[in-house]
């Protein structure tokens, strides 16, 4: 299997970086795109090729009934993914560090070096922990991250120039599109998904070929049809939450990330506006695809129910996906909200994550020039179906009927 690389997007990113007026930013981007990306991609490509030579058993690993958790960002996908990933005898997930070493040879090498470091006193591990704190610390109250925590599969595509990660570095919404994979030409879409499947196969080889791959990616909401095409026995979970909470929460997260990189206010505003518009597709597309594929096992998870009783919701998800009962570790799930979710203005900051740091990252629709009535009109049928009452604060416990799974 060849390593996938999107040359067209890579060239487009170079052009955009070249036009960047800020000299230091332009230089850093061009070094990353012209030097780092090609060098790392070449190493990945060589290692990917060697996998088939060094590990012939890789060919016998089958990807069976993978589970994909999608939905708008900040809708509970991280919480549900991390709860289900506690079922370690059943599920296989990518840890964050593994996403940047997609080849089996690389994973084995890193694990061997880590074992050697432990025998020598763990000096490298301590330096890595310090780097984690510097890198992830400022954002952990919004989205907890660690090299050893489960993360989004989309990062696998970083050095293929096909990951949404690049929008954080190059906020050119409208000129770069890593979301609408279902709308790509068929040949390109299938090459991308074949590569992704090979990455999953390698992870199963490491974690155990009898396990089920478990993935969560909000950006995969734009490729649900491609997932079903690539994995005909896939199972899909869609997390839903009041758009009045999720849309400004995502915009706040992106605004914070772009602000740290000092992008211009004008470009940030334009990208935030386009990201808000994309949100409507994120809500509708997964549900529309599942309506076209009624045989695909799936579950719809309401964020309010997930926060109120996560263990009950997880049991219902397992039932909907025709999985045996959850492991005891999942049954003993704590009752808490989406990890690090900012707090809507006017909503209480209660729960295990209602810390002072979290409260500092409050958001509102008005902050981003969004009209609640316009959002309700655009998604009126979903507001009715899920009982989102526009007259209440986002995620208010008042609702019409049980959200849960359907």
N, C-alpha and C positions, 0 to 999 in steps of 0.2 A: 504494500500500500504506500503510495506517495504522500508526502506531506503536502497539505493544501496551502496555497498562498494566493491571495487575491491581488494580482499585479495591478489591475485597474484602480482599485481603491488605494493601494499604496502610492501610485503615481499621483492620484488626486490629492492625497494628504500632503505629499511633497510640494505640490503647487500651492496649496493653501498655506502651508508653513512658510514657503518662500515669500508670500505676499504679506506675512505678518509684519506690521510696522515697528514693533518693539524689538530692538536689535538683540537683546539678551534672550528673549523668548524665542525669536526666530532661530538663533544659533542653537539653542538647546533642542528645539524640535527637529531641526535638520540633522543634527548629530544623531539623535535617536532614530530618525527615519532612514538616513543614508548609511549609517554605520551599525548601530546596535541591532536594528530590526533585521537587516540582511544576514549579519553574522549569526545571530541567534537562530534565525530561520534555517540557515544552512546546517547548523549543528543539530537542530531538531530533525531536519530531513534525513541526515545521515543516520542518526540514532533510530529514527522510525524505520528506515530500510533494514538496519541491522537487527531490529526486533525479530523479524521473520526468520533470520538466519540463526540467531543465538537461542531463540525460544520457539522451537517448532510447535510446541504444544499450544501456542497462541491461536493457531488456526482452528483448534477444536473447541475454543471457548464460544459458546452461544449466548447471545443477548436475549433473555426471555422475559416477557411481560414487564418492561421497564415502566417506572412510574414518573410522570412529569408533573410537577406543581407549577402552575402558571397563574397569572393574574396581575392586576395593576400593582406597581411597586407600593409598598407600605400597606398592603391589604392582608398581611398575615402569612405571606409565603415563607418568610424566614422562620417564624415561630413554628409553623406546621412542619417544615422541612427538618428543623433541628429536633423536634419532638419525635418524628418518625425515624430519624437517623439513630435514635437511641436503641432501636430494634436491630442491634448490630449483627445478630445471627441471620437475619433475613435480608437486610439491605446493604448495598455497597454505595458509598458516596465518595466524592472527591474532596479531600482536604485542600485548603487554600494553596499550600505550597505545591501540591501535586498538579495543580492546574497549569503551572508554568514549566512543568517537566512532563509533557504529554507522552513521551516514549517510555516503554517498559524498561529499557536499558537505563535511562536516566533515573527512573524511580528506584530501581535496584541500587544504583550507584549512590544516590543521596542517602538511602536508608543504611547502606553499609558505612558510609562516612559518619553518619549520626551515631551509629553503634560504636564506631572507633572513638569518636569524641567522648562518649559516655565513659568508656574504659579509661580514657586519659584525663578524666576530671571534669569534663563538660565546659571547658573554656569557650569553645565556639558557641555552644548553646546559650551561654550567658550573654554573649555579644549579640546573638540573634534576638534574644528577649529584649535587650536594650534597644535594638533597632526597631522592633515591633512597637515598643512604647512610644518612641519618637514618631514613628510613621502613622500608627493607627490610633494612638492616644487621643489626639484632638477630635477625632470623629466617633469614638466608641460610644458616646452617649446618644448618638444618632443611629449608628449601625455597628454593633460589636463585631470586631474582626480580629483574627489571629491566624497565623500560618497553620495552626493545627486544628482549626475549626472547619466544618463543612461550609463550602461556598458555592457560588454559581458556576455552572459548567461553561458559561459563555466566556470565561477567562481563558479557556483552552485555546480560543481563537485569536488571542492577543497578537501573537507573532505570525499569524496568518493574515493579519490586517482585516479581520472580519468580526471583531468583537466590539460590542458597545462601549467597552472601556475607553476606546479612542475618542469618544465624544467628550469624556471628561478632560482629555488633553487638548482636544480641538473642538471647541463648541460651535461647530458649523452645522447646526440642524438645518436641513433643507439642501445642503450640499454634500453631506455624508449621511448615509442611511444604513444602519446595521440592524434595523428592526423588521422591515417588511420583507422577510425572506420568502414568505409564501408567494410574493409577487415577482420574484426573480425569474429569469429564463429557466426553463426546466433543467437544462444541462448543468448550469452553474449551481442551481439549487441542489441537485442530486450529488454533485461532486462535494459540495460543502457538507451535506448530511452523511455521505459515506465516510468522510474523514472524521466527523464527529463520532459516528458509530465505531470506528476503529479506535478512537481514544477511549470510549466506554469499554470496549473489549479488553483493552490493556489494563484498565482499572479493575475489571472483574478478574483478570488473571492474577493480579496482586492480592485482591481482597477475598477471592474465592469464587470460582465459576458457578457455584450453586446459588449465589446470591442474586438479588434483584437490584438493578440499578435504580437509584432514587435521586431525582434531580429537581432543583427549584431554580427557575429563572423568569423573572418578570418579562425580560426582553423576548423570551420564547413565546410570549402571547402572540407575536407576529409570525410564528412559524408552526402553529399547531397542526395545520394540514401537512406540512413537510415532515413533522414528527410521525404522524400517523402513516404517511407514505413510506418513510424509512424504517419504521418499527410497526408493522401491521398489528401486532398484539399489544401495543402500548396502552397504558392506562393513564388517564388525564384527570388531574385535580385542578379546579379553578377556584381561587380565593376571591371573594368579593367583599367590598367595604364601601360605605358611603363615599361617593366621589368628592363630596365637600370636605372630607378628611384626607383622602389619598392624594388628590391632585396637588393641593398646595404643599402637602408634606413632601412629595417628590420634588417639587420645584424648590422648596427650601433646602433640601439635601443637595440638589445640583447647584443651586446658587452658592451654598457654602463651599462646595468643592471648587467651583470656578472662581469664587472670590479669593480663595487661598492662592490661586495661580494668577491673580490680578488681570483677568481678562477685562476688556473694555465694557463699560456699562451698556453701551448700545448693542454689542454683540450678545451679551448675556441676556438682555431683554428679548431680543429677537429669538434666540434659542429657547428661552423659557416659554415664549408664546407658542412656538411650534411644538414644543414638548407637551404643552397643555392640550393642543389640538390633537396630537397623537393619542392622548389618553382616551379619547372617545373610541378609537379603534381598539385600544387595549381592552376596553370593557366589552365591546361587542364581538370582536373577531373570534375569540375562543368559543363562545357560546354558539355562534353561527356555524363554525366548523363542526362542533359536536352534534348540532342538529342535522348536519349533512352526513354524519357518521354515527347513526344511532347504535350500531353494534359495538362501538368503542366503550369499554367500561369507564365510567367517570363519576366524579363527585363534585358538587358545588358547595363550598364551605363559606359560611357567613362569618365574618370577622367577630361579630358580637358574640356569637355562640362559642367560637374558638377561645376567646378571652375568658368568657364566663365559665366554661367547663371543657378545657382542652382534652381531657382524657375521654370524655363522652364523644366529642367530635371525632377524635382519632379512631375510636371504635367504629363509629358510623362510616368513616372513610374506608376503613378496612373492609367493612361489610359491602359497601358499594363497589369496591374493586375486587371483590371475591377473594380476599386474602384471609388466612386464618387469624385468630385473635391476636392482638398486639402482645409483645413481650411485656413482662411485669414492669420493666423500667419505663415503658411508655404509659402503662396504666397508672403509674405513680406520678404522672406529670404534674408539675407545679401550676398554680393558677396565676398567670401573669400575662401582661400585654405583649404586643409585638416588641421584640428587643430593640430598645433605643428609639422607639417611635416618638417624634416630636408631639407636643400637645396642642390641639386646636385651641385657638383663643376662645374663651368662654366655656371650655370643658375642664373638668377637674383633673388634676395630675395625680390621680390615685393609682395604687398598685405598686408592685415591686420596683417598677422603673420610674416612679414619680419623683425622681431626685431633683435636687436644685439644679444640677447641670442640665438635666433634661428639660426642666421648666424654662430655661433660658432659650430654648429653641422652639418657641411657640410660633404658630403660623396662622394665617387667615387667607381666605380667598381674596379679600380686598387688597391685601399686601401686594398681590400680583396682578391687580386690575381685572380679576375674574368676577363675573356676575353669577351668583348662585342660581338665579332664575333661568339664565341661559343654559347652565349646566343641567338643570332639572329638565328643561324643555328638550335638550338634545338626547337625554337618556331617560325620558319620561316612562317608557315601558319597564325599564329596570328599576326605577324608583318605586313603581307600583308593585312589581314582582317581589322585591326584597324588603318592602316596607320602610324605605328610607324617607323619613318625614323631613321635608325641607324647612319646616317651621321649628325644628329642634336643633340643638347643637349637634354637630357630627358625632355619631356613635352613642347618642343618648340611648339609654336602655329601653325607652318607650318604642314600641314597634307594633306592627299588625301581624300577628302570627309568629311562628318559629322560623328563623332563618335557616340555620343548620345546613344539611346536605339534601340535595334533591336529585 
